[in-house]
Amino acid sequence: MRLQRPRRQPTIEMPLPTLAIVTPALADANNGNWQTASRWAHLLGSAFRVRLVTRWTGGDEAVMVALHARRSADSVMAWRTVHPGRPLVLVLTGTDLYRDIASDASAQRSLELADVLVVLNTLGVHMLPAHLRSKVRVVLPSCSERTMVHKTGHHLRAVMVGHLRAEKDPLTFFKAARRLREQPGIYLDHIGAALDPGLGRQAEILQTECPRYRWLGALPHEATRRRIQRAHVLVHPSRMEGGAHVVIEAVRSGTPVLASRIDGNVGLLGAAYSGYFAPGDADDLASRLMHLHRSRDTLAELTAQAMECSRQYSAEHEARDVFDIIQSLGSAEAEAAPALSR
């Protein structure tokens, strides 16, 4: 008699727990908040069903991740009211750390309500009140690595990537461009939308005064990355940063950075990095650009420093740190454990 093979029992797939990411900016903003939210949604997508929203008005998610203490304050409060025992992670932006939490009551309330406070540079923790520092975790952002391309030695092309608004300090870049107007062989490109119309008008005027300065306006992310990759140096004069994604995109492309010496930049590139200038110091920025143009050895040294920095900005590092946070959050860990172990 032929024995029948036992039927295979169907595998029961456990539904993934849900997670809400609240971000004040979605894809059309093309800014750092969106880049962080999008990246975390991708990283967590294997363990959670992720819902991206600009404002949380209700839902049964297991965890909330909110970006921006002030701008997401209503969502943070609503979450804590509806789900008082469920985990809440608050990712702090540059305007949070270096402006809002010092004076804005809603931002301060968000800090108190969150279970974990995430900063995106290694110095950010120092801006928080002492009684909250035990809740702080550092998560360095990541981006894909790109092969460094060959760059001509006949000229120097610098690119600034940042929307035209006061926090990014485009005026320092404008002033440096005027100081370099008579210097042949130094080309300055500027990518970013005119969020401040007055700064946009200044950029238009500057193009007529300085033919080697070009304002390219807002570009798609991929086009921006290609221009960063082809530039000799990225200029980042910002006065306020939580952890500028564009700095990481530069070093992960083999492009060094000339950056303002602020905590948000030093907390990414390190105190020993030699490409800093004082915030607002257009003369120093112009001098450094001239020196990089004239000394290819100095440019090579700065490039080597940037590439050394780039190793810590891999997706593997960021994913590990993000999952470590989620797994540390008690009830979320219990619900997400099957998915996280896959």
Secondary structure, DSSP 8 states (H G I E B T S, - for coil): -----------------EEEEE-S--GGG-SHHHHHHHHHHHHHTTTSEEEEESS------SEEEEE-TTTTHHHHHHHHHH-TTS-EEEE--HHIIIIIHHH-HHHHHHHHH-SEEEESSTTGGGGS-GGGGGGEEE--------------SS-EEEEEE--SSGGG-HHHHHHHHHHTTT-TTEEEEEE---SSHHHHHHHHHHHHH-TTEEEEE---HHHHHHHHHHSSEEEE--S--SS-HHHHHHHTTT--EEEE-SHHHHHHH-TT-S-EE-TT-HHHHHHHHHHHHH-HHHHHHHHHHHHHHHGGG-HHHHHHHHHHHHHTSTHHHHHHHHHHT-
